[in-house]
Each structure stands twice: as C-alpha cells, then as structure tokens.
Amino acid sequence: MSQTTPMTMGRMGPHIDRMGADCADDQYIRELTQNALDAIRHRREEASDNTIRGEVIWDIDWTAVDDGAPERLCIVDNGIGMTASDITRYINKLASGAGTLSITSNYGVGAKIAAATRNHAGVLYQSWRDGLGVMAHLWRDPVQNEYGLRRFSVDDRWMECVPLDDSVKPELIDRCGTKVVLFGNDETHRTAQPPPGTANARWLLQYLNNRYFKIPEGVAIRVNEYLGQKPRRVLQNNRSPLRPVVGMYTYLTKHSDSSGTVQLDGAKAHWWVLTERRKDDGRQDMWSYQHVQASAGHAAALYQNELYEMRTGRAGQNVVQAFGVIFGHSRVVIYVEPDEGVTTNHARTMLLRDGRPLPWAAYQEQFRNNLPPEIKALIDSIASKCPDKDDNKSIVERLRPLMNLFAATRYRRNPKGTQALDADLVVPGGTPPATSGSGTAGAGGPHRPPRPGGSYGSHIKNNGLPASPYAPDKIPRVTWVSLARGSRDPGEMEDKAARYFEAQNLVKVNGDFRKFHELVDWCVKEWNLAPTVIPTLRQEIEEWTKQALIEVVMGIEALRGTSPEWGSDACDRALSEEALTTALMTRYHLIYAVKRNIGTKIGKLLDAT
C-alpha cells in the first residue's frame, strides 16, 4: 500500500485561467501548429513511411462562413488524426498528450491552455482516423466557469465526442487528419483578426516564419495571408491566397552574403551578414519583408528548431550592437544555440539553464572578442563613412587641467597588488548618514545599514585586501553618423542625440537629430551668417557637442562601481540615449563657446545677442 495520498486539485477553472495568463496572446498558434507537425510525424512513424507528404493549413473556416458564421480561424493537418477515446484522453485532461511529459520533453503550456483561455466560446476539434470522423467541443462553461468538453445530445444521450460525416471533411484530409476551429469568446468573435496590439495584416504568417528556424522536411505549412484584412477564399486568376511558411533558415540562406558559427562557452552563435538592399533613391531597404518575417538585423535563441526570445526592431538593434556590431547592425542576424541542459519556461517564451535565464551578457562579450572577419569588414566599411575630424587635440588641451576632476582614485581587487585595501572601503560611498551613539536613526536621517555579512563581519581579516590602482579609459571616441552617409540605420537613435557603447568606449552622435539642425538655423539667423560660414558653424557645434559628450561619459564612468548607488545599472541609465540627449539640451554655454570661436575664425566678433 502506498504511503502517500496523491495531491488533488479543487476547482480547475481558476487554475487554467492563471496558466493562460502566462501565455502570449498568439502562443496558441505555436501550440496548434506543433500539434499538427507532431501528428504528421506520428502518422509517418506508424506507417513506417517518411515519404508521406505532410501539410498544415491555417485558413478561415469557410464551411461555417457559408452557414452564416463569422470569420473564424482554423488549422487543418493531414496527420494521424484522433479517435473519440483519443480526444477524451488528450483534450479533456490538463497534463496529457501524445508525447512523454517531462522537464525537457513535451513540456509547457499546450494548446488546450493557450487556446481555450482565449476562446471561451469554444475550441472545436474535428478529426478523422482511418476514415472515421468525430467531433468534440472544448469550452469554458459560462455557468460553472470551468473548462471541459461540452456535451452533445444525440438520440436522447449525452455525449462528449460525437460521430461526424464526411460532408464537412476538409479537402486536405484523406483518411486521417484533424481540423481545429477557434470560436473566440462569443458567437460574434472574428478570430481571424490579429491579436490585441498587432496591426500587421499578415500577422499569422509573420509569427510562424519568426517562430520556426526550419520547416520539417517533407512538410508544407501554408497560411491565408489576408487573414488580418478581408479574408479571401480565391484571388484573381484563381490564385490561392495561401502563402507558404518558409522559416528563418531559408530566408537567411537566400538573403545573406556570408554566414558562420562562433563557439561560445556552452553554446554556439550562428551568424549571417544580410545582403544589402537599397531602394531606387539609394536608401537601405532591409525591411521589405518585415510584414511576413524578421528581415533586418535581429537576435534570438535557437532550441529544438524553434526560435525563442527573438528581439527585432529597436530591441533587436540593441542586442545585436551588444554583440559588438556597432555599425551595420541592420545587416547582421545572430542566433545563440545553447548546448544540452536547457529547457523552456512554462509559457515557452524563453530558455532556462538550471532554472535561470541564458547568460546573454557573457555570450555577447565572447562574441565581441571573437568577431568573424566578415562582420569586422562590414563594421569597418560603414565606420569609414563617418567623418574623421581631427578635433580631439583641442578637446584634450581644454580638458587637461580638469582631468583630476573626472575620476577619483579607484582600486581593483588584485591578488598581486602592492597596496592593502580596507575591507570596509572596497566599495567606498558618499558621506555616511548621521547616526546616534546607539546606532539608531538620528535626527539627520535613517539609520546606517548593518555591516555586510551580519555577525560574520567581525571575522574579516584586518590586514587588508590586496589591490592595485585601477583607472578606466579616459577619452571615449565620438563619431557622427547619419542616414545620408549610410552610417546610421533607419530607426537607430530615432529622435535621440547619441548613444554610448561601454565595451568599445565609443559614442555615436545622430547627425540627423532635429535639435542640432534647429541650433544651426538659429545661429545663422541670429548672427546673420553668410552661407560660406555655415560649414564652419557646423564644425564648431559638432566639436563642442563632442566635448560635452566626452565630459558626460568620463564623469559617469568615474562613478561606476564606486558606491552602491552607482552600480552598472545606474550608470547605464545615466548614459542611456535619453540621458545623453538631455545632457545636450543645454544651450547657453554651447552657444557662447561656438560664437566666440566663430568670431575668431572669421576674423571678427559677432554682435552681442
């Protein structure tokens, strides 16, 4: 006799709702698609025939539309299909499926969670196995607020799964296959429309292309690409509106100049340099296919042929640049494929190793230190388009008397260091808050925190920690970029003044930032400058802007790690694009310096403003 009474669960509905809340609004697309691919694989295995052509179609349930129903989304496959007992066993049990349930296999929130919680009116299953059709309706009972199979009344009997004749069998299905229809939350719900917050009419095609790295061999996935608009059954000239899902591997192979792999600690980084595309006016056109898949530079994690944590757009730009691609990031794609020992989180949105997120910062540092030659060549070719002004010398001369102000002496732990460091001063802060003799809060503010380590703090050795002086790089490199020169990508630093790259000690300044142009226009008008002087004016504004950025970066970097208040996160925020833009919004001292230098260079002083 067992010594344990197994744990049971009370009401299932609230638990399923909480699990569904962890899912993205479009996750059911992945779950239902993966179920269809698994069904095709099982059919091949059962028949011992890998030549069976598998197909998955996402479309409108046109049969129901012809009967007056709203445009509901459905998926059809020609996989192994299900019997009535299969549906009862797999669909109406929370932790049940055709695979093996474990931490690394068939793990996560399945279709019955991701789909049912967003389709309270029902998820309709129609399935054929060996020519026999059955139907079941999974829904959320509006009275009991519980999920389960809705009962049908047939010949004075209540049945969870009922026979289905072939008059409604999809053309794709021969003797085996399954069709799943999404009813939404009420009878009027048009589930073919994009999820909330999605404006792309081809949203489903884009999602599947971005989700799958490779489509399994011998399988075709097709999607009605007009789902987000007015769905069409047939196009002009009897063309089908169904468009194939190709996955990212096919796209990247077709549209890249070079590719390769960098070995990292516990992972591999696959990379591609995309072929440059330009519009008729010469502007870059890396985003031609973005409505159907990620067509410009981005990053993701690759696991079991699926892409996780994909970052596109602005977020993708930041991640790719963190890998060291500070120029040309819109043409570089990086997928990190971890070695064994990883799994997904419950909602299958991110990968975990030992229960923790992937070490992206470590991956990025290792990749930066081992940049492929092809990516280096791309970076250098674009960096060469940036103007190389020789104004560092004058900036250094102006800052030389002030250099001691930019960094207090700091020490870094070093076993071979020649100086001893007081353990209490390893991370020096500001002035300690006032405390009374008893250690409680004094009139000057809150009490001082207890010594790190609690009672064990008294056991720290008093002879000091070995250390050596540490001074960060002083002068960061500043370069101006712009769309016209081809050194700035569309969307990069959009309506921001600058961005700082700590690893490269580099600042990129957005030469297209509107406030720079407004400043030039103001100076020309206020000082009545001749057109011939405008290039000199621009040069002066750029030089003094460069100095301001150098001072800001040096000042914040001098604070990095010197107190708990100035850790890496705080310094990163202080040097963010928004913060650097704020730092450059001062006008008085900049205009004064520019005006003085302009007056010297043109041989006259300008009238006072």
N, C-alpha and C positions, 0 to 999 in steps of 0.2 A: 504493500500500500504506500502511495506517495506521502511524503512528509510535508508537502506544500499544497495549499489550496491556491490554484492559479488566480491571479488578479483579474477582475472583471471590470466592465465599464458600465456606467449608468446610461444616461441619455447620449446617443451617438451624434445627434444633430449639431449641438453646440461645438463638440469636438471637431467635427468635419468642417464647420464654419471657420474655426480658428486655424485649422490646417490650410484651408483655402485662402485665408487672408495672407499667408506667407507666399502665395504664388503670384507671379506677374500676371497681368490681365490677359496676356497672349500665350501663357505657358501651355494651355490645353492644346495648342496647335502642335507643339513638340510632342506631347504625350500621345495624342491620337495618331500622329504620323509615325512615331516609333512603334506603336502597337501594330500599325499596318505593315511596317517593314518586318517586324518580328513574325507576323502571321505569314508573310511570304516566305521567310526563311524556314519556318516550321513546315510549310507545305512542301518545300524542296527537300527538306530532310526526310519527311515521311515518305515521299515518293522516290527518294534516293536519286533525284534528278535536278542538278543545278542549272539545267538549261531552260527550266520553266521561266518564261518571261513574266516578271512581276511588274505590277503597275499600281500607282496610287494617284487618285484624282481628288482635288479639292474643288468643289463647284457649288452651285445653287441646287437645292432640292427641287428640280423643275417639275417633278411629278406632283408634289404638293402645291406648287405655284399654279399649275394648271387647274387645281381644285379650289383655288382662291386663297391659299395660304400666303403669308408674307414671305419675302425672300430669305430663306433660312440657309445657313451654311451647312454643308455636309461633306463627308470624306468617304470615298469608296476604294476598296482594295480587292484584289483577286488572290488573297492569301488563303489560309487553310479553313477559315470560317469557324463557326461555333454551333454546337447543338444546344438544345434547350437546357440540358444539365450543365453545359459549359457556361452559359450565360448566368445561370443561377449561382454557380460556384465562383466565377471570376468577377462578375459585375456587382453582385449583392453582398460581397464580403469586403471589408475595408482593406485587409492585408492579404490579398490573394491575387495571383496572376499566373501566367503560363511559365514564368521563369522561376529561378530559385531566389528566395528572399534572403539577402544577406547585406552586410555593410557595403560590399563592393559590387554586388550583382543585383539587378532589378530593384534598386534602392531609390527611394524618393517618393514624391507626391505624384500619383498616377492620374490618368485621365478622369477617373471617377471622382477625384477630389478637385483637380484643376478645372474640369469642365462642369461638373454638377453644381459646384458652388456659384457658378456664373450663368447657370441655366436652370433656375428653379422650376420653370415650366416643364423641363424635361430634356434628357439626352436619349434619343430613340435609337435602339440597336436593331438592325435588320441583318440577319446573317444566314448564309446558305452553306451547308456541309453535305457533300455527296448528293447534291441536288435537292435537298430538303430545306425549306426556308422557315425561319422562326423570327419572332419579334418580341422585344421587351422594352419597357419604358421606365428609365431611371429618373426619378424626380424628387422634389422636396415637398412633402405633403404640407399644404398650407394650413391645415388644422392642427396636425400633430407637430409640425415643424421638425420632422425627421426625414432623412433621406432613405430611399429604398425603391424597390421595383413596384410600380403601380399595377394593381390587379385589373385584369380584363374579365368581363362577364361573357362567357361563351357557353351556350347550351345549359343555362342555369348553374354554371360552375364558375368559380373564381380562379383565374389562372395568372401566374406571373409571367409566363412565356407562352405565346400562342403561335399556332402554325400560320404560315404566310404563303400565299400562292405566288406564282411566277409572273403575274401580270405587272407587278411593281419591281421586278428584279432589274437592276441596272444592266446596261448593255455590257459593261466591263466584266461582270461576273458570269462564269460559265456554270460549273457545278459547285464551286467553292468561292467564298468571298464574304465581305462584310460592308455594310453601309451604316454610317453613324450620322444622325441629324441633330443639330443643336437648335432647341426651341427657344432659348433665351429665358427671360424672367416672366414673360406673359405671352398671351396669344398673338399680340401685335408686334412683337420684337423682331426686327430685321437683323438677324445675327451675322449677315454677310458684311455689315458695315464695320469699319475699323474700330478697334477698342478705344475707350476714352483717352484723349490726349494724342491720338495718332491721326495725322492729316493726310498721310500718303495713301492714295487710292490703290496702290499696288502693295499694300501693307503685308499681306499674307505671303506673297511671292518674295518680298524682301526678307521677311522673317526666316523663311525656310532656307533661302540662299545663305544668309548670315549664320544660321544655326549649324548647318552641316558642312563639314570640310570636304568630304567626298560622298557622292551618292553610290550606294552599293552596286556592284557590277551586276548587270542583267536586270536592273530595276529602273523604272522611269517614274518620276513624280511630276505631275502636271497640275497647274493652278489656273483658274479663271482669273486673268489679270485685270478684269474690270469689276471685281467684287466691291471695291470702295466707291465706284461710280454707279451708273445704271447698269446692272449686270446684263450681259448679252449671252444668248444661247448660241447664236451663229453670227459671224461677221459677214461683211460684204464678200462676194465671190465664194460663199460657203466656207470661208476660212474659220477654223476653230479658234475660240478665244482662249483656249488652254495653252499656257506657256510652260516650257519645261523648267524645272528647278535643277540647276547645274552644280550648286555648291561652290564654296570659295576656291577649292583647289583648281578646278577647271578654269575659273576666271583668272586667277593669279598666274597660272601657267601660260594662258593665252596672251595676257596683257603685261608681261614683265620682261625686262631686258636681261636680268640676271637673278639668281637665287642661290641659296645655300643654307648651311646649318652651322651654328656655333655651339660647341659643347659647354654647358654650364654645370655647376655643382648640383647634381640631382635632377637635371633637366636638359633639354635641347631647345635651342632657339632657332626656329625656321624663319628665314627672311626672304623677301622679294623686293627688288627695285622695279617699280612700275614704269612702263613705257610712257614717256612724256607725250601728252596730247595737248594740242592748242587749238583755239577757235580761229576763225578767219581773221580776227583782229589781233591775233598773236597772244592773247591771254591764255593762261593754262586752263585746261578743261579736263581735270581729273575726276570730275563729279558727274560725268554724262550718264553713268549707270546707277547713281546713288538711290534712285527710286526703286530699283529692283535688287540691289545688293551693295555692300560696302565697297565702293570703287576707288576711294582715295586712301591715303595712309591711315593705318589703324593698328591696334594690337589686341590680342586675345590669348586665352589659354586653350590648348588643344588636348582633349581627353576622349579616348574611345570614339574617334571620328566626329566628335561634336565640339563646337566652339563655345567657350564659357567666358564670362567677364569681358565680352567684346567692348572696346571703347572706340567710338567713332566721333567724327566732328571735333569740337573743341576738346573734349576729354581725350579722344584718341591722339590729337596733336600733342597734348601734354605728356602722355605716356610714351609716345614714340620719341619725343625730344629727350625724355629722361633716359632712354636707351643710348643717348649720345648723338642722335640725328638732329642737330640743332638747325641745320639748313637742309631743305629738301624733304622735310618730314611727310609732306603730302604724297610723296612717291615711294615711301617705304612701309612695308607691312611686316609685322613681327608676331609670330605665334610661338608661345612657350609651351612645350610639351613635357610635363613632368615625368620622371621615371616612375617605377612602381611605388605603391604605398600611398596613393592619393584616392580620394573619393569625393563625392559632391555633397553639398549641404542638402538639407531636407527638400528644399524647393528647387534644387538643380539650377541654381543661378550662379554658384561659384564653387571652386575647387578647394578642398581642405587637405592638409597633410598633418597628421597627428592632431586633428581637431582644430587646426589653426589655418588662417589664410595663407596662400602661397607667398613666399618671400620675394615680392616683386622688386623691392629696393636692391636686394642682393643680386637678382638676375640682371637688373639694369646696370649695376656697377660692373659686373663681369663682362657684359656685352660691350660696354663703353671701352673697357680695357682691351677688348679683342675685336675691334671693329673690322668687318670684312673690307678688303681693298676696294671692292666695288662701291660700297657705301661711303668710304672715305673719299673716293673720286667724285661721287655725287656732291658731297658736302663741300669739297674744295672748289668744284666748278661753280656752285652757286655763291659761295663766300667771295669768290673772285669778282663778283658783280657789285659787291659793296664798295663804296668809295673809300679809299685808303688815305685819309687826311693825316698829315704829319703835325697834329696839334698836341700830342702827348707831352712834348718837351716843354711847351709854355705852361701846360696844366701842372706838370710836375714842379716846375720852378715856382709857381704860385703856391702850391701846397707844401713845398719843402719845409718852410718854417713851422708848419702846423702838424707835421706828421705824428708828433708825440701825442696829439690830441685824439688820434683815431684809434689808438689801441693801448690799453694798459697792459703791463707785462702779464703774460699768462704762462702757466706751466702745464705740461702734459706728463702724465704718469709714464715713467721710463725706468725699467729695472737697472739700466746702466747710467742713470742720471747722476750728476755730480752734486746736486743740491737736494737738501731734505725739505720735505713739504709737510706742514702741519696737517694732520688728518682732518681737522675741523675746517681747514681752509682750502680743501681740494676744489670745492665749488664756492668761491667767495661770492657774497651777495652785496646788498647795499647796507645801509645803516640798520642794525638790528632794532626792532621795535622796543620801546621803553617797557621795562618790567619792574615790578616791585621786588623787594628783597625776598619775598616768599615765593616768587616765581609765578604769581597770579597776575592777571591783567592789570596794568597800571593805568594811570589817567591818560597816558599818551597813546593808548591803542590796545589791540588784542595781545594776549599772552604769547610769549615766544614758544614755538613748537618744541616738543621734547627732542632730545638728542637722537639722531638716526641710530637705529639698532636697539632702541629701548634700553633695558638694563644691561644688555651686552655691550653697550657703548663704552662702559668703563673698562672693558678688557682690550681696547685698541692700544697697540704699542705706541709709546710716547716718543720714540726716537725718529719719527717722521717717515714719510713715504718717499722712495727715490723718484726724482723727477728731473726734467730738463726744460729750459725755456722753450716756449712754442710761440711763433709769430706767424699769422696767416699771410697769404699772398696779399700784397698791398694794392697795387693799381690794377683794377679789373679792366679788361679790354672792352671797349664800347664801339659798336658798329651800327651804322644807319642802314635800314632796309626799306624797300618799297616795292609795290606791285609793278611799277613801270620798269624797274631794273631787273625784275624777276627774282629778287632776293627775299621777297615776302610772299607767302601763300595767302590766297583769299581766306578770310576767317581768322588768320593769325593776328593776335593782339588787336582784334577788331575794336575800333574806337578807344583804344588804350595807347598810352605813350611808350611803354617799354616793358621788357621782360628780362629777368635776371636768371642766369644758369650757373648755379653754385659750383657744380662739378667742373665746369670749364672756366670759371671766373670770367664770364662773358655777359655783357648786357647788349641786347638788341633793341634799337630805338626805331619806332614806327614812323618813318618819314611821311606817311600818309595821314598821320593823326591831325584832325581838323584844327586843333588849337595851335599847332605850330604854324599852319598856313594863316590862321587869323592873326597871329602875332606878327608875321611878316607883313601882312596887308596893313595892319595898324601902324607899324613903324614907317612904312612907305608913305602913308597918308599924313601922319602927324609930323613927320620930319621933312616932308616934301622932297623925297629922294628921287634922283634921276634913275631911269631904268638901268643904266650902266652900273649903278651902285648896288642893285638888288642881289647879285651873286655874292658880293662881299658881305652884305647884311645876312644872307642865309648862312654863310660860313661862320659868322660871329655867333649867331643864335645857336647853331649846331655845336660850336666849341663850348659855349657856356652851359648849354644843356648837358653836354657830355661831362663837364666838370661837376655839375650838380649831381648827376647820377653816380659818378665815381665817389663823391663825398658821402652820399647816402649809403651806398653799398659798403664802403670801408667802415663807416660808423656803425652800421648794424652788425657787420661781421665781427667787429671788435667786441660786441656784446655777446656773441654766440657762445653759449656754454659757460658764461662767467657767473651765472646765478640761476636759481630755479625759475625765475621769471623770464629768463632769456634762453630757453631751450631751443631746439631746432624748429619746433612747430611755431613758436612765437616769432622767431627770426624769419621763417619762411613767409609768414603772414605780413611781416613788416616790409618784406621785399617782393610782395606779390605785384601783379600788373596794376591792380587798383591802387596799391600803396605808392608805387613809383609814379603813377600818373598824378596822384595827389601831391607828391613832393615837387613835381614840375609845374604845379599850378600857381606858384608864387610869381609875381610879375615885377615888382618894384626894383629889386636888386638886379635881376636879369636885364631889364631894360636899361638901367643905369650903366651896367658894365658894357652892354652892346653899344649904347650910344657913345660912350667915352672912346671905345676902340674904333668905332666907325669914324668918329671925328678925327682921330689921329691918322687913320689910313687914307682918308680922302683929303687930308691936308687942311681941314678947317673944323671948327667946333660948330655943332648944331645949336640952333636957338633953344633956349630953355623951353621945356614943355609946360 
